[in-house]
Amino acid sequence: MTITPDNARHGASHSYRAMRDFVQSMDDTLPGKFEITKEGIVHDMMAPVGPHELTTLHLRKRLEKVMPEELVAHTGTPDVEAEPEGIMRHPDVMVIAWADMDVPGTFDPRTLVAAIEVVSRSNPDNDWVGKVRDYPLLGIPVYAVFDPRSGTGAVLTDIHATPDGPRYATRKDFVYGEDVTVADWTISTENLPRYPDKG
């Protein structure tokens, strides 16, 4: 176990708060989505396009048909945040209890049942690399990735300790058209939209 000196912890916290203040000041000024990771600020400059937004909507509606009434597949604000980790993320879909949404400020990521991302065409590594690293660190037990570029995806579960920090131990890949299980609920991936071929 590494003990961080108080002055280093204070510096990291100060740096994180400065990044968070910047992100909040830019949210209504610049297009795209801002998130904070251990590496710094991630700015997905492209606003989500049709297939991204339609996929998010399909997933929300399909999940809400099979989940218990006390849960919601939430697609709005706020972000999820763990200031001690220096991470603020905004999943495309958050499976969360209504009761856990009734909080001031950002959501506690440990209250999420699952986080779902629809891969951005402009910054796919943010979903396939950065969030695969960050979501287990935040304690989010299930992370599902849907990729309209390839019509594939994966569900990651079973957080376990590694020398590099908490990581998902289990990955179940799927292709569009198959049923996929996210946490305790199985939904269809039939007819999810794809990004059009470039060119």
Secondary structure in CASP SS format (residue, H / E / C, confidence):
PFRMAT SS
TARGET T0000
AUTHOR 0000-0000-0000
METHOD secondary structure of the structure
MODEL  1
M C 1.00
T C 1.00
I C 1.00
T C 1.00
P C 1.00
D H 1.00
N H 1.00
A H 1.00
R H 1.00
H H 1.00
G H 1.00
A H 1.00
S H 1.00
H H 1.00
S H 1.00
Y H 1.00
R H 1.00
A H 1.00
M H 1.00
R H 1.00
D H 1.00
F H 1.00
V H 1.00
Q H 1.00
S H 1.00
M H 1.00
D C 1.00
D C 1.00
T C 1.00
L C 1.00
P C 1.00
G C 1.00
K E 1.00
F E 1.00
E E 1.00
I E 1.00
T E 1.00
K C 1.00
E C 1.00
G E 1.00
I E 1.00
V E 1.00
H E 1.00
D E 1.00
M C 1.00
M C 1.00
A C 1.00
P C 1.00
V C 1.00
G H 1.00
P H 1.00
H H 1.00
E H 1.00
L H 1.00
T H 1.00
T H 1.00
L H 1.00
H H 1.00
L H 1.00
R H 1.00
K H 1.00
R H 1.00
L H 1.00
E H 1.00
K H 1.00
V H 1.00
M C 1.00
P C 1.00
E C 1.00
E C 1.00
L E 1.00
V E 1.00
A E 1.00
H E 1.00
T C 1.00
G C 1.00
T C 1.00
P C 1.00
D C 1.00
V E 1.00
E E 1.00
A E 1.00
E H 1.00
P H 1.00
E H 1.00
G C 1.00
I E 1.00
M E 1.00
R E 1.00
H C 1.00
P C 1.00
D C 1.00
V E 1.00
M E 1.00
V E 1.00
I E 1.00
A E 1.00
W H 1.00
A H 1.00
D H 1.00
M H 1.00
D C 1.00
V C 1.00
P C 1.00
G C 1.00
T C 1.00
F E 1.00
D C 1.00
P H 1.00
R H 1.00
T H 1.00
L C 1.00
V C 1.00
A E 1.00
A E 1.00
I E 1.00
E E 1.00
V E 1.00
V C 1.00
S C 1.00
R C 1.00
S C 1.00
N C 1.00
P H 1.00
D H 1.00
N H 1.00
D H 1.00
W H 1.00
V H 1.00
G H 1.00
K H 1.00
V H 1.00
R H 1.00
D H 1.00
Y H 1.00
P H 1.00
L H 1.00
L H 1.00
G C 1.00
I C 1.00
P C 1.00
V C 1.00
Y E 1.00
A E 1.00
V E 1.00
F E 1.00
D E 1.00
P C 1.00
R C 1.00
S C 1.00
G C 1.00
T E 1.00
G E 1.00
A E 1.00
V E 1.00
L E 1.00
T E 1.00
D E 1.00
I E 1.00
H E 1.00
A C 1.00
T C 1.00
P C 1.00
D C 1.00
G C 1.00
P C 1.00
R E 1.00
Y E 1.00
A E 1.00
T E 1.00
R E 1.00
K E 1.00
D E 1.00
F E 1.00
V E 1.00
Y C 1.00
G C 1.00
E C 1.00
D E 1.00
V E 1.00
T E 1.00
V E 1.00
A C 1.00
D C 1.00
W E 1.00
T E 1.00
I E 1.00
S E 1.00
T C 1.00
E C 1.00
N C 1.00
L C 1.00
P C 1.00
R C 1.00
Y C 1.00
P C 1.00
D C 1.00
K C 1.00
G C 1.00
END
